Amino acid sequence: MKKPIFADLSLLLVTFIWGTTFVLVQNAIDFLPPFAFNGIRFFIAAILLILCLLIFEKKQFKQLNLKLIGSGVFIGFWLFLGYVTQTIGLLYTTTSKAGFITGLSVVLVPLFSMFLLKQYPSKNAIIGVITATIGLFLLTMTDVSSLNIGDGFVFICAISFAMHIILTGKFSSQYPTLLLTAIQITTVAILSMGSSFIFEEWKKSLTPAVLLSQNVIIALIITSVFATALAFFIQTNFQKYTSATRVALIFAMEPVFAAIAGYLWAQERLAIGALFGCSLIFMGMILAELPVNRIPLFRKNKELEG
């Protein structure tokens, strides 16, 4: 199997993990504040990654330098900013609007790639982005109302996640995967814990009764191991073999997997429009995977006419 195809399938697995664990996170933050939850989640993931470094890839520490640390911290900062602005935004806006605005990173990634990296998406990718964006709107926008401050915060979240994708692609080919992942995850853990101490009543939240509750333990274990340590390691390792635009389209499948998980585990139901939106997102991802000469059929017709 070619590396780009295997990379895209691996990133789709990451998206599946994020989408299916969304319900677990929602249940956990009913008991534990968001910053505290993310702080603990990323701290556990950071410890796991550092242990893996010490056991399996100890030689990577020889490559540790200020440029590598700075790159990892920079990536981690954008990832943290995405989480924190999304959390603040959800205090003022609806989940459906937040889902759509966050998904706009699908559009922002190719735009930022053009301006920052001088990378231009293919025609297939552009068509895929447009198709997936329409699908995101149909899937998530059940509440079309006026914009508010929460929507602004969530838009910053979309920018942050787009920057995270672009920077991961930029630096993943320059530095050791495991070490780079450990640094960015540690950065998010430190910033999340600091935010919890400043903005949340963490003394009331971080009690044995809360931390040892079944919902919190299950959510922390699954999200820290699979949705954080494993997921971001896979992203950092495989994104070097594909384009940032294709990564953004693959990640647009997250609300689709979240909707499926909600249907199976929380008995949530989707309207016909939302189901059509899921189909469009999937189509958008597939369109971006097709060879460039597969879509513009009108060219062949013109050649036949000539």
BALUM-264028 format. One line per 5 residues: their letters; for each residue x, y, z of N, C-alpha, C. Coordinates in Angstrom, 3 decimals. Layout:
BEGIN
A	X,Y,Z,X,Y,Z,X,Y,Z  ...
//
This chain:
BEGIN
MKKPI	0.844,-1.200,0.000,0.000,0.000,0.000,0.881,1.253,0.000  0.547,2.225,-0.866,1.328,3.448,-0.957,1.223,4.245,0.336  2.319,4.952,0.657,2.368,5.695,1.920,1.251,6.740,2.048  0.955,7.544,0.986,-0.129,8.539,1.132,-1.469,7.914,1.466  -1.781,6.766,0.838,-3.060,6.099,1.112,-3.078,5.571,2.538
FADLS	-1.988,4.920,2.954,-1.917,4.397,4.320,-1.967,5.536,5.335  -1.335,6.659,5.006,-1.361,7.830,5.887,-2.779,8.350,6.050  -3.517,8.455,4.944,-4.891,8.953,5.009,-5.790,8.002,5.793  -5.585,6.704,5.619,-6.372,5.725,6.383,-6.050,5.808,7.877  -4.781,6.038,8.193,-4.375,6.177,9.597,-5.009,7.420,10.214
LLLVT	-5.034,8.520,9.457,-5.646,9.761,9.940,-7.158,9.615,10.054  -7.754,8.798,9.188,-9.186,8.521,9.311,-9.471,7.751,10.595  -8.559,6.851,10.972,-8.684,6.134,12.247,-8.646,7.116,13.413  -7.752,8.105,13.336,-7.674,9.147,14.375,-9.003,9.888,14.473  -9.564,10.243,13.323,-10.838,10.953,13.296,-11.949,10.105,13.899
FIWGT	-11.923,8.814,13.608,-12.902,7.882,14.182,-12.787,7.866,15.707  -11.564,7.834,16.212,-11.348,7.825,17.666,-11.899,9.109,18.284  -11.578,10.262,17.681,-12.065,11.533,18.219,-13.587,11.611,18.183  -14.168,11.183,17.084,-15.620,11.272,16.957,-16.357,10.371,17.930  -15.863,9.149,18.100,-16.555,8.192,18.962,-16.321,8.449,20.449
TFVLV	-15.284,9.213,20.787,-15.048,9.524,22.201,-15.712,10.840,22.619  -16.352,11.518,21.661,-16.981,12.806,21.967,-18.053,12.663,23.044  -18.838,11.595,22.979,-19.890,11.361,23.976,-19.284,11.154,25.356  -18.145,10.435,25.420,-17.470,10.206,26.700,-17.006,11.515,27.324  -16.448,12.383,26.497,-15.971,13.676,26.995,-17.136,14.514,27.509
QNAID	-18.235,14.524,26.763,-19.419,15.274,27.192,-19.903,14.807,28.556  -19.914,13.501,28.768,-20.356,12.959,30.056,-19.371,13.319,31.175  -18.078,13.304,30.855,-17.059,13.554,31.880,-17.076,14.996,32.360  -17.272,15.962,31.438,-17.220,17.372,31.841,-18.480,17.810,32.579  -19.442,16.886,32.726,-20.562,17.158,33.632,-20.096,17.075,35.084
FLPPF	-19.000,16.352,35.296,-18.465,16.164,36.645,-17.175,16.955,36.874  -16.384,17.112,35.808,-15.079,17.750,35.920,-15.020,18.929,34.950  -14.592,20.127,35.394,-14.518,21.292,34.507,-13.632,21.020,33.291  -13.926,21.660,32.154,-13.217,21.361,30.898,-11.699,21.522,30.969  -11.218,22.642,31.561,-9.776,22.855,31.618,-9.099,21.799,32.482
AFNGI	-9.719,21.485,33.602,-9.165,20.466,34.490,-9.154,19.105,33.794  -10.235,18.788,33.105,-10.305,17.512,32.382,-9.206,17.429,31.324  -9.060,18.487,30.525,-8.028,18.481,29.487,-6.628,18.454,30.087  -6.446,19.180,31.215,-5.147,19.179,31.866,-4.736,17.782,32.292  -5.655,17.057,32.947,-5.361,15.695,33.401,-5.197,14.763,32.211
RFFIA	-6.092,14.910,31.233,-6.051,14.060,30.025,-4.710,14.184,29.304  -4.270,15.413,29.064,-3.020,15.621,28.334,-1.804,15.306,29.202  -1.925,15.485,30.523,-0.824,15.144,31.421,-0.576,13.637,31.412  -1.637,12.844,31.483,-1.496,11.386,31.418,-0.895,10.972,30.078  -1.393,11.589,29.002,-0.875,11.277,27.668,0.607,11.633,27.552
AILLI	0.996,12.770,28.135,2.399,13.193,28.089,3.287,12.189,28.817  2.831,11.715,29.974,3.602,10.723,30.728,3.768,9.443,29.906  2.688,8.998,29.248,2.755,7.787,28.427,3.759,7.955,27.280  3.727,9.109,26.634,4.646,9.362,25.513,6.104,9.432,25.981  6.330,10.073,27.118,7.696,10.167,27.660,8.210,8.782,28.067
LCLLI	7.334,7.961,28.646,7.721,6.588,28.991,8.080,5.787,27.747  7.301,5.980,26.671,7.601,5.301,25.407,8.964,5.748,24.869  9.254,7.036,25.019,10.562,7.552,24.607,11.694,6.889,25.392  11.524,6.807,26.692,12.563,6.242,27.560,12.769,4.749,27.309  11.678,4.053,26.974,11.762,2.601,26.805,12.179,2.211,25.384
FEKKQ	11.570,2.861,24.377,11.756,2.414,22.995,12.628,3.334,22.133  12.615,4.626,22.391,13.303,5.578,21.514,14.177,6.551,22.314  14.942,6.008,23.236,15.770,6.854,24.092,16.768,7.669,23.281  17.181,7.149,22.143,18.170,7.838,21.295,17.639,9.161,20.741  16.299,9.321,20.699,15.740,10.564,20.172,16.081,11.769,21.047
FKQLN	16.367,11.523,22.330,16.724,12.622,23.233,18.020,13.308,22.794  18.865,12.585,22.036,20.116,13.172,21.555,19.846,14.301,20.549  18.670,14.267,19.926,18.329,15.284,18.927,17.596,16.480,19.541  17.427,16.450,20.848,16.715,17.529,21.525,17.525,18.824,21.480  16.921,19.883,20.987,17.569,21.192,20.947,16.496,22.274,21.031
LKLIG	16.921,23.522,21.073,15.975,24.622,21.259,14.992,24.749,20.090  15.465,24.477,18.867,14.568,24.561,17.702,13.463,23.514,17.785  13.831,22.303,18.172,12.844,21.225,18.313,11.852,21.548,19.427  12.356,22.007,20.563,11.481,22.365,21.677,10.555,23.510,21.271  11.114,24.517,20.609,10.301,25.646,20.175,9.215,25.237,19.196
SGVFI	9.548,24.331,18.269,8.561,23.853,17.299,7.439,23.083,17.991  7.813,22.200,18.927,6.810,21.429,19.652,5.909,22.305,20.499  6.495,23.310,21.165,5.713,24.236,21.988,4.782,25.067,21.108  5.266,25.476,19.939,4.460,26.278,19.015,3.247,25.489,18.522  3.472,24.227,18.145,2.357,23.365,17.729,1.386,23.171,18.890
GFWLF	1.937,22.889,20.065,1.102,22.662,21.244,0.297,23.879,21.627  0.869,25.076,21.442,0.144,26.308,21.758,-1.129,26.430,20.916  -1.031,26.178,19.612,-2.204,26.288,18.743,-3.238,25.219,19.078  -2.764,24.037,19.453,-3.701,22.986,19.856,-4.434,23.381,21.125  -3.697,23.907,22.100,-4.322,24.379,23.340,-5.299,25.510,23.064
LGYVT	-4.883,26.484,22.232,-5.752,27.620,21.930,-7.055,27.154,21.280  -6.972,26.127,20.450,-8.175,25.579,19.842,-9.130,25.024,20.881  -8.581,24.264,21.835,-9.423,23.684,22.883,-10.016,24.761,23.788  -9.200,25.744,24.189,-9.664,26.732,25.160,-10.711,27.659,24.541  -10.531,28.090,23.301,-11.511,28.987,22.682,-12.805,28.251,22.351
QTIGL	-12.695,26.980,22.025,-13.911,26.196,21.796,-14.705,26.057,23.091  -13.990,25.817,24.187,-14.646,25.671,25.493,-15.346,26.962,25.905  -14.653,28.109,25.739,-15.256,29.399,26.080,-16.435,29.689,25.164  -16.282,29.411,23.889,-17.351,29.666,22.930,-18.622,28.906,23.240  -18.471,27.668,23.715,-19.651,26.845,24.022,-20.451,27.381,25.210
LYTTT	-19.862,28.299,25.977,-20.601,28.927,27.073,-21.650,29.911,26.550  -21.447,30.395,25.317,-22.307,31.453,24.781,-23.068,31.048,23.523  -22.662,29.994,22.860,-23.315,29.610,21.619,-23.796,28.169,21.708  -24.483,27.719,20.680,-25.031,26.360,20.682,-24.001,25.360,20.180  -24.194,24.102,20.554,-23.289,23.040,20.115,-23.302,22.907,18.595
SKAGF	-24.478,23.052,17.989,-24.597,22.897,16.539,-23.815,23.979,15.800  -23.959,25.232,16.241,-23.214,26.318,15.596,-21.712,26.155,15.818  -21.337,25.741,17.029,-19.917,25.529,17.323,-19.346,24.424,16.444  -20.139,23.377,16.216,-19.679,22.280,15.373,-19.412,22.725,13.949  -20.308,23.563,13.417,-20.123,24.045,12.046,-18.935,25.000,11.947
ITGLS	-18.850,25.955,12.877,-17.767,26.950,12.809,-16.410,26.281,12.993  -16.328,25.305,13.921,-15.078,24.566,14.097,-14.708,23.836,12.811  -15.727,23.287,12.150,-15.493,22.565,10.902,-15.013,23.440,9.768  -15.122,24.759,9.927,-14.634,25.672,8.886,-13.113,25.619,8.734  -12.445,24.925,9.640,-11.002,24.718,9.468,-10.726,23.980,8.159
VVLVP	-11.737,23.248,7.658,-11.616,22.582,6.358,-11.345,23.606,5.259  -11.973,24.764,5.372,-11.776,25.834,4.394,-10.504,26.619,4.696  -10.232,26.833,5.967,-9.091,27.666,6.372,-7.756,27.014,6.066  -7.673,25.701,6.177,-6.396,25.019,5.954,-5.844,25.263,4.549  -6.625,25.025,3.481,-6.050,25.326,2.147,-5.745,26.802,1.943
LFSMF	-6.548,27.691,2.551,-6.261,29.124,2.430,-4.944,29.479,3.113  -4.759,29.003,4.349,-3.524,29.270,5.074,-2.332,28.614,4.384  -2.549,27.426,3.813,-1.457,26.725,3.129,-0.962,27.537,1.938  -1.897,28.195,1.248,-1.509,29.008,0.092,-0.689,30.218,0.525  -1.126,30.882,1.587,-0.464,32.116,2.014,0.820,31.869,2.796
LLKQY	0.809,30.833,3.657,1.949,30.597,4.540,2.997,29.669,3.940  2.545,28.645,3.223,3.475,27.639,2.710,3.582,27.633,1.192  2.797,28.471,0.523,2.781,28.522,-0.940,2.404,27.168,-1.547  1.526,26.441,-0.832,1.029,25.157,-1.330,-0.399,25.345,-1.823  -0.657,24.930,-3.067,-1.957,25.158,-3.678,-2.703,23.835,-3.828
PSKNA	-3.955,23.781,-3.363,-4.714,22.528,-3.442,-5.095,22.192,-4.877  -5.292,20.906,-5.158,-5.725,20.466,-6.477,-7.201,20.820,-6.688  -7.652,20.723,-7.933,-9.062,20.995,-8.235,-9.971,20.029,-7.477  -9.548,18.764,-7.424,-10.333,17.774,-6.691,-10.470,18.155,-5.217  -9.372,18.630,-4.621,-9.391,19.025,-3.214,-10.327,20.217,-2.997
IIGVI	-10.310,21.173,-3.933,-11.192,22.342,-3.818,-12.653,21.913,-3.865  -12.985,21.040,-4.817,-14.359,20.529,-4.917,-14.721,19.764,-3.652  -13.766,18.979,-3.142,-14.012,18.227,-1.912,-14.252,19.128,-0.721  -13.484,20.215,-0.617,-13.653,21.181,0.478,-15.043,21.822,0.422  -15.465,22.236,-0.764,-16.782,22.867,-0.914,-17.892,21.878,-0.551
TATIG	-17.765,20.648,-1.047,-18.766,19.611,-0.763,-18.847,19.308,0.730  -17.677,19.154,1.369,-17.658,18.844,2.799,-18.198,19.992,3.633  -17.929,21.233,3.222,-18.424,22.396,3.965,-19.947,22.459,3.931  -20.524,22.199,2.761,-21.989,22.141,2.659,-22.530,21.028,3.547  -21.840,19.892,3.540,-22.250,18.779,4.399,-22.182,19.125,5.871
LFLLT	-21.116,19.837,6.272,-20.999,20.281,7.668,-22.159,21.175,8.061  -22.541,22.069,7.153,-23.660,22.969,7.437,-24.942,22.172,7.653  -25.210,21.213,6.789,-26.443,20.425,6.892,-26.438,19.542,8.137  -25.258,19.048,8.519,-25.169,18.156,9.675,-25.287,18.898,10.989  -24.685,20.075,11.076,-24.550,20.730,12.383,-25.465,21.924,12.611
MTDVS	-25.825,22.634,11.560,-26.539,23.902,11.755,-28.041,23.702,11.910  -28.432,23.153,13.047,-29.857,23.015,13.358,-30.422,24.301,13.950  -29.532,25.194,14.366,-29.955,26.469,14.965,-29.285,27.622,14.220  -29.996,28.195,13.278,-29.461,29.310,12.508,-29.970,30.610,13.119  -29.177,31.206,13.953,-29.569,32.458,14.602,-28.447,33.466,14.437
SLNIG	-28.621,34.662,15.004,-27.615,35.710,14.854,-26.325,35.310,15.553  -25.222,35.863,15.062,-23.918,35.559,15.633,-23.753,36.255,16.981  -22.950,35.644,17.864,-22.673,36.235,19.173,-21.197,36.067,19.507  -20.797,36.515,20.690,-19.390,36.473,21.072,-18.855,35.041,21.123  -19.731,34.105,21.467,-19.316,32.706,21.508,-18.897,32.200,20.142
DGFVF	-19.619,32.634,19.105,-19.270,32.235,17.746,-17.893,32.779,17.363  -17.566,33.965,17.855,-16.246,34.542,17.599,-15.144,33.711,18.213  -15.353,33.260,19.453,-14.363,32.405,20.106,-14.203,31.084,19.348  -15.305,30.514,18.900,-15.231,29.240,18.176,-14.539,29.423,16.827  -14.707,30.596,16.209,-14.004,30.849,14.956,-12.494,30.915,15.190
ICAIS	-12.084,31.486,16.339,-10.661,31.463,16.702,-10.205,30.020,16.882  -11.101,29.193,17.430,-10.817,27.762,17.577,-10.551,27.134,16.214  -11.384,27.461,15.215,-11.211,26.911,13.868,-9.865,27.344,13.280  -9.504,28.610,13.498,-8.205,29.115,13.034,-7.070,28.342,13.721  -7.222,28.121,15.018,-6.179,27.441,15.791,-5.983,26.002,15.325
FAMHI	-7.085,25.283,15.114,-6.969,23.903,14.655,-6.390,23.843,13.239  -6.741,24.834,12.406,-6.165,24.891,11.064,-4.648,25.113,11.139  -4.228,26.018,12.025,-2.797,26.270,12.207,-2.091,25.031,12.752  -2.758,24.312,13.639,-2.162,23.087,14.196,-1.910,22.071,13.094  -2.872,21.905,12.196,-2.712,20.963,11.085,-1.549,21.378,10.189
ILTGK	-1.506,22.662,9.844,-0.464,23.157,8.942,0.921,23.022,9.568  1.052,23.407,10.837,2.356,23.356,11.499,2.813,21.919,11.758  1.859,21.032,12.041,2.210,19.618,12.207,2.803,19.079,10.916  2.169,19.426,9.786,2.703,19.001,8.499,4.074,19.588,8.216  4.281,20.825,8.633,5.559,21.513,8.372,6.707,20.910,9.185
FSSQY	6.467,20.663,10.477,7.551,20.241,11.359,7.701,18.721,11.484  6.659,17.963,11.122,6.709,16.512,11.331,7.794,15.832,10.506  8.144,16.426,9.362,9.193,15.835,8.525,10.593,16.288,8.944  10.680,17.228,9.881,11.977,17.772,10.287,12.508,17.160,11.580  11.600,16.647,12.431,12.016,16.195,13.758,11.468,14.804,14.057
PTLLL	12.064,14.096,15.053,11.574,12.766,15.438,10.118,12.830,15.915  9.318,11.907,15.426,7.870,11.952,15.663,7.509,11.887,17.138  8.023,10.884,17.828,7.630,10.661,19.217,8.043,11.820,20.109  9.249,12.332,19.907,9.746,13.444,20.720,8.942,14.715,20.453  8.644,14.999,19.183,7.859,16.176,18.827,6.450,16.086,19.402
TAIQI	5.861,14.892,19.342,4.513,14.693,19.890,4.508,14.899,21.402  5.515,14.343,22.082,5.588,14.463,23.545,5.686,15.923,23.974  6.455,16.717,23.234,6.631,18.133,23.598,5.331,18.900,23.416  4.625,18.683,22.298,3.389,19.436,22.084,2.295,19.027,23.066  2.230,17.743,23.398,1.208,17.269,24.343,1.515,17.778,25.756
TTVAI	2.781,17.807,26.133,3.177,18.356,27.431,2.831,19.836,27.517  3.020,20.560,26.412,2.677,21.984,26.362,1.198,22.198,26.629  0.352,21.391,25.976,-1.096,21.514,26.180,-1.467,21.188,27.621  -0.818,20.180,28.197,-1.105,19.796,29.583,-0.787,20.939,30.543  0.384,21.552,30.377,0.798,22.643,31.268,-0.133,23.844,31.132
LSMGS	-0.443,24.238,29.895,-1.317,25.390,29.663,-2.748,25.125,30.149  -3.227,23.900,29.990,-4.581,23.555,30.432,-4.672,23.577,31.959  -3.673,23.022,32.612,-3.672,23.025,34.080,-3.567,24.447,34.617  -2.726,25.259,33.993,-2.628,26.657,34.408,-3.948,27.387,34.244  -4.656,27.127,33.151,-5.965,27.748,32.921,-6.978,27.286,33.950
SFIFE	-6.888,26.028,34.334,-7.811,25.504,35.343,-7.593,26.199,36.687  -6.330,26.381,37.071,-6.021,27.046,38.339,-6.503,28.497,38.344  -6.462,29.148,37.173,-6.831,30.565,37.085,-8.339,30.763,36.951  -8.977,29.957,36.104,-10.363,30.234,35.720,-11.401,29.306,36.347  -10.977,28.195,36.918,-11.961,27.236,37.439,-11.801,27.036,38.944
EWKKS	-12.852,26.599,39.579,-12.808,26.285,41.008,-12.304,24.849,41.161  -11.024,24.675,40.869,-10.455,23.337,40.785,-10.401,22.616,42.142  -10.344,23.383,43.240,-10.296,22.743,44.563,-11.581,21.975,44.857  -12.703,22.514,44.360,-13.984,21.834,44.570,-14.168,20.671,43.594  -13.465,20.756,42.465,-13.664,19.755,41.408,-12.734,18.558,41.560
LTPAV	-11.465,18.824,41.887,-10.479,17.749,41.950,-10.505,17.054,43.295  -11.611,16.409,43.562,-11.788,15.644,44.792,-11.810,14.154,44.448  -11.465,13.297,45.404,-11.492,11.849,45.129,-12.845,11.366,44.623  -13.918,11.945,45.154,-15.256,11.521,44.730,-15.479,11.772,43.238  -14.953,12.906,42.755,-15.110,13.240,41.333,-14.127,12.451,40.473
LLSQN	-12.848,12.480,40.855,-11.817,11.843,40.045,-11.974,10.333,39.961  -12.545,9.728,41.001,-12.709,8.270,41.027,-14.081,7.817,40.569  -14.901,8.753,40.103,-16.218,8.363,39.581,-16.041,7.601,38.277  -16.938,6.689,38.003,-16.795,5.798,36.847,-16.729,6.556,35.518  -17.604,7.544,35.342,-17.628,8.294,34.079,-16.309,9.013,33.821
VIIAL	-15.750,9.620,34.871,-14.503,10.375,34.724,-13.338,9.439,34.456  -13.232,8.334,35.201,-12.116,7.398,35.022,-12.118,6.807,33.616  -13.286,6.342,33.164,-13.380,5.748,31.824,-13.007,6.770,30.755  -13.558,7.986,30.888,-13.284,9.031,29.897,-11.808,9.405,29.884  -11.186,9.539,31.056,-9.777,9.921,31.133,-8.864,8.844,30.540
IITSV	-9.146,7.594,30.851,-8.309,6.502,30.342,-8.394,6.421,28.821  -9.617,6.404,28.304,-9.805,6.240,26.859,-9.288,7.443,26.090  -9.610,8.647,26.575,-9.187,9.842,25.828,-7.682,10.091,25.938  -7.104,9.846,27.107,-5.666,10.102,27.264,-4.834,9.104,26.469  -5.237,7.839,26.458,-4.459,6.809,25.763,-4.712,6.845,24.259
FATAL	-5.990,6.775,23.882,-6.324,6.627,22.462,-6.537,7.959,21.746  -7.337,8.857,22.355,-7.697,10.106,21.668,-6.636,11.190,21.798  -5.612,10.959,22.619,-4.560,11.973,22.787,-3.185,11.402,22.434  -2.654,10.520,23.268,-1.296,9.995,23.032,-1.200,9.292,21.683  -2.072,8.315,21.453,-2.021,7.553,20.202,-2.430,8.406,19.006
AFFIQ	-3.514,9.171,19.156,-4.056,9.937,18.034,-3.072,10.994,17.534  -2.491,11.765,18.442,-1.580,12.826,18.005,-0.224,12.265,17.557  0.150,11.105,18.071,1.349,10.445,17.553,1.130,10.020,16.102  -0.039,9.436,15.828,-0.359,9.021,14.458,-0.408,10.236,13.531  -1.060,11.320,13.983,-1.131,12.521,13.147,0.263,13.063,12.836
TNFQK	1.087,13.181,13.869,2.438,13.719,13.671,3.277,12.811,12.782  3.085,11.512,12.913,3.897,10.560,12.162,3.500,10.478,10.687  2.200,10.526,10.407,1.731,10.261,9.049,1.385,11.512,8.248  1.263,12.662,8.889,0.864,13.845,8.134,1.942,14.274,7.138  3.163,13.856,7.357,4.249,14.210,6.433,4.066,13.559,5.055
YTSAT	3.195,12.533,4.988,2.999,11.815,3.729,1.764,12.271,2.953  1.069,13.273,3.448,-0.131,13.745,2.768,-0.182,15.266,2.857  -1.196,15.861,2.228,-1.295,17.320,2.237,-2.163,17.794,3.398  -1.957,19.041,3.802,-2.730,19.609,4.908,-4.219,19.677,4.549  -4.540,19.969,3.288,-5.939,20.058,2.864,-6.635,18.716,2.987
RVALI	-5.954,17.645,2.584,-6.548,16.312,2.716,-6.732,15.942,4.176  -5.787,16.344,5.024,-5.929,16.083,6.464,-7.175,16.788,7.001  -7.367,18.047,6.611,-8.531,18.803,7.075,-9.828,18.142,6.621  -9.858,17.633,5.393,-11.060,16.954,4.896,-11.317,15.658,5.658  -10.254,14.937,5.957,-10.417,13.702,6.737,-10.933,14.032,8.133
FAMEP	-10.389,15.080,8.752,-10.832,15.469,10.089,-12.266,15.991,10.088  -12.767,16.417,8.913,-14.162,16.856,8.821,-15.132,15.707,9.063  -14.618,14.480,9.027,-15.459,13.307,9.307,-15.742,13.148,10.799  -15.058,13.924,11.648,-15.258,13.765,13.096,-16.719,13.927,13.517  -17.440,15.000,13.085,-18.843,15.095,13.488,-19.710,13.967,12.935
VFAAI	-19.303,13.376,11.825,-20.039,12.230,11.280,-19.906,11.043,12.222  -18.679,10.747,12.629,-18.464,9.646,13.573,-19.112,9.951,14.926  -19.085,11.231,15.329,-19.736,11.619,16.591,-21.246,11.390,16.499  -21.840,11.702,15.340,-23.279,11.497,15.147,-23.617,10.017,15.185  -22.764,9.201,14.570,-22.996,7.752,14.589,-22.892,7.212,16.012
AGYLW	-21.874,7.677,16.742,-21.709,7.247,18.130,-22.889,7.689,18.981  -23.366,8.920,18.748,-24.528,9.414,19.478,-25.767,8.592,19.199  -25.898,8.149,17.963,-27.045,7.314,17.583,-26.982,5.951,18.261  -25.784,5.361,18.292,-25.634,4.018,18.839,-25.639,3.992,20.362  -25.000,4.994,20.994,-24.796,4.953,22.443,-25.748,5.848,23.229
AQERL	-26.177,6.941,22.630,-27.023,7.892,23.365,-28.428,7.997,22.784  -28.751,7.100,21.841,-30.079,7.072,21.215,-30.474,8.415,20.592  -29.481,9.160,20.087,-29.775,10.412,19.400,-30.207,10.114,17.967  -31.100,10.938,17.444,-31.618,10.721,16.097,-31.208,11.865,15.187  -30.968,11.546,13.912,-30.573,12.547,12.940,-31.696,12.795,11.945
AIGAL	-31.884,14.079,11.613,-32.870,14.432,10.590,-32.346,14.031,9.217  -33.240,14.038,8.230,-32.854,13.648,6.871,-31.761,14.584,6.343  -31.900,15.895,6.634,-30.890,16.858,6.191,-29.525,16.563,6.775  -29.496,16.151,8.042,-28.230,15.829,8.700,-27.598,14.580,8.092  -28.430,13.595,7.768,-27.925,12.390,7.121,-27.335,12.709,5.746
FGCSL	-28.001,13.600,5.019,-27.484,14.042,3.730,-26.167,14.783,3.904  -26.076,15.563,4.984,-24.836,16.267,5.292,-23.693,15.300,5.545  -23.964,14.216,6.284,-22.944,13.188,6.523,-22.436,12.614,5.206  -23.376,12.371,4.291,-23.015,11.812,2.986,-22.127,12.773,2.197  -22.453,14.075,2.266,-21.664,15.066,1.536,-20.250,15.179,2.104
IFMGM	-20.117,15.117,3.420,-18.784,15.175,4.030,-17.950,13.989,3.561  -18.559,12.823,3.568,-17.864,11.618,3.102,-17.484,11.745,1.626  -18.410,12.267,0.824,-18.124,12.470,-0.598,-16.974,13.455,-0.801  -16.972,14.531,0.005,-15.902,15.514,-0.093,-14.543,14.899,0.176  -14.483,14.023,1.172,-13.226,13.357,1.498,-12.794,12.442,0.352
ILAEL	-13.742,11.689,-0.221,-13.427,10.774,-1.315,-12.978,11.539,-2.555  -13.639,12.658,-2.861,-13.278,13.450,-4.034,-11.826,13.913,-3.970  -11.382,14.290,-2.780,-10.004,14.755,-2.621,-8.998,13.626,-2.801  -9.447,12.375,-2.637,-8.553,11.228,-2.768,-8.401,10.776,-4.218  -9.346,11.173,-5.093,-9.318,10.713,-6.480,-8.170,11.366,-7.248
PVNRI	-7.602,10.655,-8.209,-6.582,11.271,-9.064,-7.137,12.501,-9.755  -6.295,13.463,-10.042,-6.732,14.750,-10.563,-7.490,14.627,-11.865  -7.165,13.648,-12.688,-7.803,13.547,-13.998,-9.117,12.789,-13.984  -9.620,12.455,-12.798,-10.855,11.685,-12.729,-12.116,12.537,-12.754  -12.055,13.791,-12.222,-13.267,14.564,-12.046,-13.672,15.391,-13.253
PLFRK	-12.775,16.128,-13.891,-13.210,17.010,-14.968,-13.590,16.244,-16.228  -14.775,15.580,-16.211,-15.225,14.766,-17.321,-15.497,15.602,-18.563  -15.831,16.897,-18.365,-16.155,17.729,-19.507,-14.960,17.861,-20.451  -13.732,17.699,-19.931,-12.551,17.772,-20.785,-12.549,16.640,-21.797  -12.899,15.444,-21.331,-12.920,14.285,-22.215,-13.978,14.471,-23.295
NKELE	-15.134,15.049,-22.884,-16.198,15.256,-23.860,-15.745,16.226,-24.943  -15.015,17.279,-24.544,-14.523,18.239,-25.516,-13.520,17.609,-26.475  -12.685,16.716,-25.893,-11.704,16.055,-26.734,-12.375,15.146,-27.768  -13.467,14.476,-27.341,-14.201,13.606,-28.247,-14.886,14.417,-29.342  -15.427,15.590,-28.940,-16.074,16.442,-29.916,-15.088,16.959,-30.949
G	-13.845,17.231,-30.462,-12.819,17.729,-31.367,-12.358,16.647,-32.325
//
